Amino acid sequence: MPAIFVSYRPQDQPDWLLSQVRARVQKDIAVDWVEAGGSLESCQMVLVMIGPQWLSAADVDGRLLIQDPQDPVHVTLKRALERGLRLVPVLLDGTTMPRSHELPTEFQALVRRPAMSLHPQRLDADMGMLVSMIRRTLESSFGSVVASSVSAHAHAHAKSEAQALPPPPAPAVAPPVVTPAPLAPPLRAPNTLRGLAEPEELPELAHLFAPPPPPPPPVAVAPVVPLVASPETPPQPTVVPQAMASVRPPTVSSADRRDRRRVKQLQKRRTILVRFGLGLGAFILLLGLAWLGWTLLHRLIRSEPSPAAQEAEVVKAAESAVVLTSVPAASAKSADALPPPLTPGQSFRDCEAPACPLMVVLPAGHFSMGSSAPGMGAYDDERPAHEVTVRKVALGRFEVTFQEWEACFQDKDCSHWPSDEGWGRETRPVINVSWEDVQRYLKWLSQKTGHVYRLPTEAEWEYGARAGTTTNYSFGNDEKGLNDYAWYSGNSGNQSHPVGEKKPNAFGLYDIHGSVWEWVQDCWHPNYQGAPSSGAAWDTDCRGGNRRTVRGGGWNDTPRVVRSTYRYGYLSDGRSLSQGFRVARELSP
């Protein structure tokens, strides 16, 4: 069984948190839990719990413990790195990741490891992401090793038990039962031939449809034991049992020959009928195709479709998406050369798929952001509710997919090739991308189209997610409706799914609840005190410059986490298997 070592400082007093994490991990995953003071030798993963005192803890002389080679945390990190174990930093209660220059040289690689977070106010969501990461790591890296070791142990145990038992007595050999080959039964016409016979022929052929006679009973024959020739024992002749000697080759009577001829006649009759039916069907099909072709040709000659009808067909075939192209500078002076203004609810692409995502226009509006109503399951960081005005903007109908990300990668503007965790790529939402990775994609898309693409602001995202509602979800307060609108912990099967398989909200946005967490432009703030009311990004004081906001919840989260108002902060360079994004595009008023 795999084992996890947990390293922490008693000064951070994480006992209450460790007990809950241990219970959740051991409930969902079969692992051994080894805490400080235990052996590191049997472990495959080390959770490094980093609390407020983890870096600043000092001895009586004021020397930092992390610099002391005798410090238990120092010893654990050094041995784990020497053994090549997987180190996972876990930030407790809002603690930020230490800077590389604050750590000893041999530990500076720790800051480049993807970090998880555990916060008391978001414990459900945080532990869900932590458990998913542990499960995927152990299954992909250590599952086969653990399975083979368990199998070897079980084989050795079974072998030792088998050697300790006395050999079993030789079983008594029963005489074999020899069944003589049955005589050839009379020919039986298949049931399909019964329907081909004429009514007056049935009495004559009745014996052909009778059930076959039962086989003769088996005859017990004493075994023939081969003897080894010796001077005292002369060769023994082989004795053939009388029951076997009485078997004679079957004979075919004249009645059987007559039956065979009749069956051949019936088979020939059936073949003729089948061929006739197939020929008639082919003839009717050719007549139908000829009539259809003449009708279509006649309509094309008599009436040419109007330009409006042709345009309607093109729009329908392209999922109501208008592909916009840049206007050359020479023709920009002509108002007729400019594309028509985009209207709310309209879908469009700025270039062909899959390079450009499908966008939908959201109307300008005014809404109450956050939650202050009791009984709605809101957390403190969702308060206070405040009024926000949002300008007209376009958001991606779907989360950005692997296909769309790979278009940027092929143009060599996106250098990161994200893992799909073995679930598939193509139209699944791209995952394992950081906020900083996404900025490179947005720069490439803006240069490719000539328009400003960016992440949605947090206000724009919630405005689009609510779609005019004031309830927990865009479809109401009943979480049972999530099966129709979202992939979440109750139906995802612990993996992502292709975009657009669930229902959209009233603004036409798919997978806005669940599926994957979506990066937004704003810095992370613990509440809405001082938040802008203009709908602009709140991008000041990013908690040390490295925490950004994510919204929407993921495929592994509970109904409470995928609400329209739920929010969370994550390291801007962090990547996660349940984290992706959708894009926003600025529009003229």
C-alpha positions in Angstrom: 0.0 0.0 0.0 1.4 3.4 -0.9 2.3 5.8 2.0 2.3 9.6 2.3 4.6 11.4 4.7 3.4 14.7 6.2 5.9 17.3 7.2 4.9 20.3 9.3 6.0 22.7 12.1 4.2 22.4 15.5 4.4 26.2 15.7 1.8 26.4 13.0 -0.6 24.3 15.1 -2.1 22.5 12.1 -3.4 19.5 14.3 -7.1 20.4 13.7 -6.5 20.6 9.9 -4.3 17.5 9.7 -7.0 15.4 11.3 -9.6 16.4 8.8 -7.2 16.0 5.8 -6.1 12.6 7.0 -9.7 11.4 7.4 -10.7 12.7 4.0 -7.6 11.2 2.2 -7.9 7.8 3.9 -11.6 7.7 3.2 -11.1 8.3 -0.6 -7.7 6.7 -1.1 -6.2 3.5 0.4 -2.9 5.0 1.7 -0.8 4.8 4.9 -0.5 8.2 6.6 3.0 8.8 8.2 3.5 12.0 10.2 6.6 13.7 11.6 8.7 11.2 13.6 7.8 8.3 11.4 9.9 6.6 8.8 10.4 8.2 5.4 11.7 5.0 3.8 8.4 3.4 2.8 6.8 6.7 1.5 6.2 7.7 -2.1 5.0 11.3 -1.5 5.7 14.1 1.0 3.1 16.8 1.8 5.0 19.8 3.1 2.5 21.8 5.2 3.6 25.5 5.0 2.0 27.7 7.6 2.6 31.2 8.8 5.5 30.1 11.1 7.1 27.5 8.6 9.7 29.9 7.3 10.1 32.4 10.2 10.4 29.8 13.1 13.7 30.4 14.9 15.7 28.8 17.8 16.6 30.5 21.1 19.6 32.2 19.4 17.4 33.7 16.7 18.7 31.5 13.9 16.1 30.3 11.4 15.2 26.7 11.8 14.9 26.1 8.1 18.7 26.8 7.9 19.5 24.3 10.7 20.7 20.9 9.3 19.3 19.3 12.5 15.9 20.8 12.1 13.3 18.0 11.4 11.7 19.9 8.5 15.2 20.5 7.1 16.1 16.8 7.4 12.9 15.6 5.9 13.2 17.9 2.8 16.8 16.9 2.3 16.2 13.2 2.4 13.1 13.4 0.3 14.9 15.3 -2.5 17.8 12.9 -2.3 15.4 10.0 -2.8 13.5 11.7 -5.6 10.2 11.7 -3.8 7.3 13.8 -5.0 7.1 16.9 -2.9 3.8 18.8 -2.7 3.7 22.2 -0.9 0.4 22.8 0.9 -0.2 26.4 1.9 -2.2 26.7 5.1 -4.6 29.5 6.0 -3.6 31.9 3.2 0.2 31.5 3.6 2.1 32.5 0.4 4.9 30.5 -1.2 8.4 31.4 0.1 10.7 33.2 -2.3 13.6 31.1 -3.6 16.2 33.4 -2.0 14.6 32.8 1.4 15.4 29.1 1.3 18.6 27.1 1.5 20.1 26.5 -1.9 19.3 22.8 -1.9 15.6 23.6 -1.2 15.0 26.3 -3.8 13.5 23.8 -6.3 10.6 23.6 -3.9 9.2 27.0 -5.0 8.8 25.6 -8.6 6.6 22.8 -7.4 2.8 23.3 -8.0 1.3 24.2 -4.6 -2.1 23.4 -3.1 -4.0 25.5 -0.6 -6.0 24.7 2.5 -8.1 27.4 4.0 -10.7 26.9 6.8 -13.4 28.9 4.8 -12.9 26.8 1.6 -12.0 23.5 3.1 -14.4 21.4 0.9 -13.1 22.8 -2.3 -9.4 22.8 -1.2 -9.5 19.2 0.0 -11.3 18.0 -3.1 -8.5 19.4 -5.2 -5.8 18.0 -2.9 -7.4 14.5 -2.9 -7.7 14.5 -6.7 -4.0 15.5 -7.0 -2.9 12.7 -4.6 -5.0 10.1 -6.3 -3.8 10.9 -9.8 -0.1 11.1 -8.7 -0.2 7.7 -6.9 -2.1 6.0 -9.7 0.2 7.2 -12.5 3.5 7.0 -10.6 3.3 4.2 -8.1 0.2 2.1 -8.8 2.0 -0.6 -10.9 4.9 -0.8 -8.4 2.6 -1.2 -5.5 0.5 -3.8 -7.3 3.5 -5.9 -8.3 4.9 -5.9 -4.8 1.6 -7.0 -3.3 1.3 -9.7 -5.9 4.8 -11.0 -5.2 4.2 -11.0 -1.5 1.0 -13.0 -1.9 2.7 -15.5 -4.3 5.5 -16.1 -1.8 3.0 -16.6 1.0 1.0 -19.1 -1.0 4.1 -21.0 -2.1 5.4 -21.3 1.5 2.0 -22.7 2.6 1.9 -25.1 -0.2 5.4 -26.5 0.7 4.3 -27.0 4.3 1.4 -29.2 3.4 1.9 -33.0 2.9 1.4 -34.2 -0.7 -2.2 -35.2 -1.4 -3.0 -38.9 -1.9 -3.2 -40.1 -5.5 -6.9 -40.1 -6.6 -8.6 -43.3 -7.6 -8.8 -43.7 -11.3 -12.3 -44.3 -12.5 -12.8 -46.3 -15.7 -13.4 -44.0 -18.6 -16.8 -43.8 -20.2 -16.7 -44.4 -23.9 -19.6 -43.2 -25.9 -19.9 -44.9 -29.3 -20.3 -42.6 -32.2 -24.0 -42.3 -32.9 -25.4 -43.6 -36.1 -26.1 -40.9 -38.7 -29.7 -39.6 -38.0 -32.2 -39.1 -40.7 -31.8 -35.8 -42.4 -33.8 -33.0 -40.6 -35.1 -30.1 -42.7 -34.5 -26.7 -41.0 -37.5 -24.7 -39.9 -37.0 -22.1 -42.6 -37.8 -24.9 -45.2 -41.1 -25.7 -43.5 -42.5 -22.4 -44.8 -41.3 -23.1 -48.3 -43.2 -26.5 -48.6 -46.6 -26.6 -50.1 -49.5 -27.4 -47.8 -50.2 -30.7 -49.4 -46.5 -31.6 -49.0 -46.5 -31.2 -45.2 -47.9 -34.7 -44.3 -45.4 -36.3 -46.6 -42.5 -34.4 -45.0 -43.7 -34.5 -41.4 -41.0 -37.0 -40.5 -38.4 -34.4 -41.6 -39.5 -31.9 -38.9 -39.6 -34.5 -36.0 -37.1 -34.0 -33.1 -34.0 -36.1 -33.4 -33.9 -39.4 -31.4 -32.0 -39.4 -28.1 -28.4 -40.6 -28.3 -27.6 -44.1 -27.1 -26.5 -44.5 -23.4 -22.8 -44.5 -22.8 -21.0 -47.8 -22.4 -18.5 -48.2 -19.6 -15.3 -49.8 -20.8 -12.5 -51.0 -18.7 -9.3 -49.0 -19.3 -6.5 -50.6 -21.4 -3.4 -50.5 -19.2 -0.2 -50.6 -21.2 2.3 -53.1 -19.9 6.1 -52.9 -20.0 7.6 -55.9 -21.7 9.8 -58.0 -19.5 11.1 -61.6 -19.5 8.5 -62.6 -17.0 5.6 -60.8 -18.7 4.9 -61.7 -22.3 3.2 -59.1 -24.5 -0.5 -58.9 -24.0 -2.9 -58.5 -26.9 -5.2 -55.5 -27.1 -8.8 -56.5 -26.3 -11.5 -54.6 -28.1 -14.8 -54.5 -26.1 -17.7 -56.4 -27.6 -19.9 -53.2 -27.4 -17.5 -51.4 -29.7 -17.1 -54.3 -32.1 -20.8 -54.4 -32.7 -20.8 -50.8 -34.2 -21.2 -50.9 -37.9 -21.0 -48.1 -40.5 -24.3 -46.4 -41.0 -26.3 -47.1 -44.1 -28.4 -44.7 -46.1 -31.9 -45.9 -47.0 -33.8 -45.0 -50.2 -36.2 -42.9 -48.1 -33.3 -40.8 -46.8 -32.1 -40.3 -50.4 -35.6 -39.1 -51.4 -35.7 -36.7 -48.4 -32.4 -35.3 -49.4 -33.7 -34.6 -53.0 -36.8 -32.9 -51.6 -34.8 -30.6 -49.3 -32.5 -29.6 -52.2 -35.7 -28.7 -54.2 -36.9 -26.6 -51.3 -33.6 -24.8 -51.0 -33.5 -24.0 -54.7 -37.1 -22.6 -54.4 -36.0 -20.4 -51.5 -33.0 -19.1 -53.5 -35.2 -18.1 -56.4 -37.6 -16.3 -54.2 -34.8 -14.4 -52.4 -33.2 -13.3 -55.7 -36.5 -12.2 -57.1 -37.2 -10.1 -54.0 -33.8 -8.4 -54.1 -34.1 -7.6 -57.8 -37.6 -6.1 -57.3 -36.3 -4.0 -54.3 -33.4 -2.7 -56.4 -35.7 -1.8 -59.3 -38.0 0.2 -56.9 -35.0 2.0 -55.4 -33.7 3.1 -58.8 -37.1 4.4 -59.7 -37.3 6.5 -56.5 -33.8 7.9 -57.1 -34.6 8.8 -60.6 -37.8 10.6 -59.5 -36.0 12.5 -56.8 -33.2 13.6 -59.1 -35.8 14.8 -61.7 -37.7 16.8 -59.0 -34.5 18.5 -57.7 -33.4 19.4 -61.2 -36.8 20.8 -62.0 -36.8 23.0 -58.9 -33.3 24.3 -59.6 -34.4 25.3 -63.1 -37.7 26.8 -62.1 -36.6 28.8 -59.0 -33.3 30.2 -57.8 -33.1 30.7 -54.0 -33.0 34.3 -52.9 -29.8 35.8 -51.3 -31.6 36.1 -48.0 -32.4 32.4 -48.0 -28.8 31.5 -48.9 -27.5 33.6 -46.1 -29.9 32.0 -43.6 -28.6 28.5 -44.6 -25.0 29.6 -44.1 -25.7 31.1 -40.7 -27.6 27.9 -39.6 -24.8 25.7 -40.8 -22.2 27.7 -38.9 -24.1 27.6 -35.6 -25.3 31.1 -36.1 -21.6 32.2 -36.0 -20.4 35.1 -38.1 -16.8 34.9 -39.2 -15.4 38.4 -39.1 -12.4 39.4 -41.2 -10.1 42.5 -40.9 -11.0 45.4 -43.3 -8.0 46.5 -45.5 -6.7 50.0 -44.8 -7.5 51.1 -48.4 -11.2 50.3 -48.0 -11.5 51.4 -44.4 -12.8 54.8 -45.5 -15.9 53.3 -46.9 -18.7 52.7 -44.4 -20.1 49.9 -46.5 -16.8 48.0 -46.0 -17.1 47.8 -42.2 -18.8 44.8 -40.7 -22.2 45.5 -39.1 -22.1 46.1 -35.3 -22.5 43.0 -33.1 -25.7 42.7 -31.2 -26.4 41.0 -27.9 -26.9 37.3 -28.3 -25.1 37.1 -31.6 -22.3 34.5 -32.0 -19.2 35.2 -34.1 -15.6 34.1 -34.7 -12.8 36.5 -35.7 -11.2 33.8 -37.8 -11.8 30.2 -38.8 -12.0 27.4 -36.2 -10.1 26.0 -34.4 -7.8 29.0 -34.2 -10.5 31.4 -33.0 -13.0 30.4 -30.3 -16.7 30.9 -30.8 -17.8 34.1 -29.0 -21.3 35.4 -27.9 -22.2 39.0 -27.2 -23.4 39.9 -23.7 -25.6 43.1 -23.4 -24.6 45.9 -21.1 -26.3 45.8 -17.8 -26.4 46.4 -14.1 -26.5 43.7 -11.4 -25.8 42.9 -7.7 -22.4 41.1 -7.4 -21.7 38.8 -4.5 -24.1 37.4 -1.8 -25.4 38.8 1.4 -28.6 36.9 1.7 -28.7 34.4 4.6 -29.4 30.7 3.8 -27.7 30.9 0.4 -24.5 29.0 1.5 -22.3 32.0 0.9 -18.8 32.4 2.3 -17.3 35.6 3.8 -15.2 36.2 0.7 -18.5 36.6 -1.3 -19.5 39.6 0.8 -20.6 42.3 0.8 -23.0 42.3 -2.2 -22.5 45.5 -4.2 -24.0 47.0 -7.4 -21.9 46.8 -10.5 -22.4 48.2 -14.1 -21.0 46.1 -16.9 -20.3 47.3 -20.5 -21.2 45.3 -23.6 -18.6 42.5 -23.9 -18.2 39.2 -25.7 -17.3 36.0 -23.8 -16.4 32.6 -25.2 -19.5 30.4 -25.6 -17.3 27.5 -24.4 -14.1 27.1 -22.3 -11.0 27.2 -24.5 -10.3 23.6 -25.7 -7.2 21.6 -26.4 -7.7 22.1 -30.1 -7.7 25.9 -29.7 -4.7 25.9 -27.4 -2.7 23.7 -29.8 -3.3 26.2 -32.7 -1.2 28.7 -30.6 1.3 26.0 -29.8 1.8 25.2 -33.5 2.4 28.9 -34.2 5.2 28.7 -31.6 3.6 31.5 -29.5 2.5 29.1 -26.7 5.5 27.1 -25.5 3.6 25.0 -22.8 2.2 21.7 -23.9 -0.4 20.9 -21.2 -1.1 17.3 -20.1 -4.6 15.9 -20.6 -4.2 13.4 -17.8 -5.0 10.6 -20.2 -8.7 11.7 -20.7 -8.4 13.0 -24.3 -7.8 16.3 -26.0 -9.6 17.8 -29.0 -12.8 19.4 -27.7 -12.2 18.8 -24.0 -11.4 22.0 -22.0 -7.7 22.7 -21.8 -6.3 22.1 -18.3 -3.0 22.3 -16.5 -2.5 25.9 -17.7 -1.4 28.8 -15.3 -2.6 32.4 -15.4 0.8 33.3 -16.9 0.5 30.6 -19.6 -2.9 32.1 -20.5 -1.4 35.6 -21.0 0.7 34.2 -23.9 -2.3 32.6 -25.5 -4.3 35.9 -25.3 -1.4 37.9 -26.8 -1.2 35.5 -29.7 -5.0 35.6 -30.3 -5.0 39.4 -30.2 -2.2 39.6 -32.7 -3.8 37.0 -35.0 -7.3 38.7 -35.1 -6.4 42.4 -34.6 -8.8 42.6 -31.7 -8.2 42.9 -28.0 -8.7 39.5 -26.3 -8.2 39.1 -22.6 -9.5 37.2 -19.6 -12.9 38.3 -18.3 -12.9 40.6 -15.3 -14.4 38.9 -12.2 -17.5 41.2 -12.5 -18.0 40.3 -16.2 -17.6 36.6 -15.4 -20.3 36.7 -12.6 -22.6 38.8 -14.7 -22.3 36.2 -17.5 -22.8 33.3 -15.1 -25.9 34.8 -13.5 -27.5 35.7 -16.8 -30.0 37.9 -15.1 -30.7 35.7 -12.1 -30.2 36.3 -8.4 -30.2 32.6 -7.4 -27.4 30.2 -6.5 -27.2 28.9 -10.1 -28.2 30.4 -13.4 -31.2 28.0 -13.5 -32.4 28.5 -9.9 -31.6 27.3 -6.4 -32.3 23.5 -6.8 -28.9 21.7 -7.1 -30.7 18.7 -8.7 -30.7 20.8 -11.9 -26.9 20.6 -12.0 -27.1 17.3 -13.9 -28.5 19.2 -16.9 -26.1 22.2 -16.8 -22.8 21.1 -15.2 -20.1 18.5 -14.8 -19.3 18.3 -11.1 -18.5 15.7 -8.4 -21.9 14.1 -8.7 -21.7 13.1 -12.3 -18.2 13.6 -13.8 -16.7 10.2 -13.0 -13.6 12.1 -11.7 -12.5 13.5 -15.1 -13.2 16.3 -17.5 -15.6 16.0 -20.5 -15.9 17.7 -23.9 -17.4 21.2 -23.9 -21.0 21.9 -24.8 -22.5 18.6 -23.8 -24.7 20.2 -21.1 -27.3 23.0 -21.4 -26.3 26.6 -21.7 -27.5 29.4 -19.5 -29.8 32.2 -20.7 -26.8 34.2 -22.2 -25.8 31.1 -24.2 -22.7 30.2 -22.1 -21.9 26.5 -21.7 -20.3 24.8 -18.7 -20.3 28.1 -16.7 -20.9 25.9 -13.6 -18.4 23.1 -12.9 -16.3 21.5 -15.8 -13.1 23.4 -15.0 -12.1 26.4 -12.8 -11.8 29.5 -15.0 -9.1 32.1 -14.6 -10.2 35.8 -14.5 -8.2 38.9 -14.8 -8.5 40.1 -11.1 -6.1 39.8 -8.3 -7.4 37.7 -5.3 -9.0 39.7 -2.5 -10.5 38.1 0.7 -13.7 40.1 0.3 -15.4 42.8 -1.8 -14.5 45.8 0.5 -13.3 48.5 -1.9 -14.2 46.6 -5.1 -14.8 48.7 -8.2 -18.4 49.3 -9.3 -17.5 49.8 -13.0 -17.0 46.2 -13.8 -13.3 46.8 -14.4 -10.6 44.3 -13.2 -9.5 44.8 -9.6 -5.9 44.1 -10.3 -4.1 45.8 -7.4 -2.5 44.2 -4.4 -2.3 40.6 -5.7 -1.3 39.2 -2.3 2.4 39.6 -3.0 1.9 39.7 -6.7 1.2 36.0 -7.3 -2.4 35.2 -6.5 -5.2 35.6 -9.0 -8.9 34.7 -8.9 -10.6 31.6 -10.3 -14.4 31.1 -10.7 -17.0 28.4 -11.5 -15.7 25.3 -9.8 -14.5 22.1 -11.5 -15.5 18.6 -12.3 -14.4 17.4 -8.9 -16.3 20.0 -6.8 -19.5 19.9 -4.7 -22.7 21.7 -5.6 -21.8 24.4 -3.1 -18.6 25.2 -4.8 -20.0 25.5 -8.4 -22.5 28.3 -7.4 -22.5 31.6 -9.4 -21.0 33.6 -6.5 -18.3 31.2 -5.3 -14.7 32.5 -5.7 -11.2 31.3 -4.9 -7.6 32.6 -5.1 -4.8 30.6 -6.8 -1.1 31.1 -7.5 -0.7 32.8 -10.9 2.0 30.3 -11.9 0.1 27.3 -10.6 -1.3 24.6 -12.8 -4.0 22.1 -11.9 -5.9 19.2 -13.6 -9.2 21.0 -13.0 -8.2 24.5 -14.1 -8.8 26.1 -17.5 -10.2 29.4 -18.8 -12.6 31.1 -21.3 -11.7 34.3 -23.1 -13.3 37.8 -23.3 -13.2 40.2 -26.3 -13.6 43.9 -26.0 -16.4 45.5 -28.1 -17.1 49.1 -29.1 -20.1 50.6 -27.3 
